[in-house]
Amino acid sequence: MPQLNPDPWFAVLVFSWIIFLTVIPTKILNYTTPNEPTPMNGKKHKTESWDWPW
């Protein structure tokens, strides 16, 4: 049965993982967002506890 012969499929698996681990992460890491996030001010927000009505 040809499905049990790993010779051609193992090479495809290895080369596809090499592409996934080298090419694709570099393309993703080079992507920049069009709107850079602005830093928030250092003011703390006032938080209050809330009494439950029951």
C-alpha positions, 0 to 999 in steps of 0.5 A, spaced: 500 500 500 503 506 497 500 510 504 505 506 508 511 509 504 513 515 508 518 517 503 515 522 499 510 525 505 515 525 510 519 530 506 513 534 504 512 535 512 519 537 513 519 542 508 512 545 510 514 546 517 521 549 515 516 554 511 512 555 517 517 556 522 521 561 518 518 565 513 511 566 516 513 568 523 518 573 519 512 576 515 507 576 521 513 580 525 514 585 520 507 587 520 505 594 523 499 596 525 496 603 522 494 606 528 499 605 534 496 605 541 497 611 545 500 611 552 495 612 557 496 617 563 498 615 569 492 617 573 488 612 577 481 611 576 477 611 582 474 605 584 468 604 589 465 598 592 458 597 590 453 595 596 448 589 593 441 590 594 439 584 597 
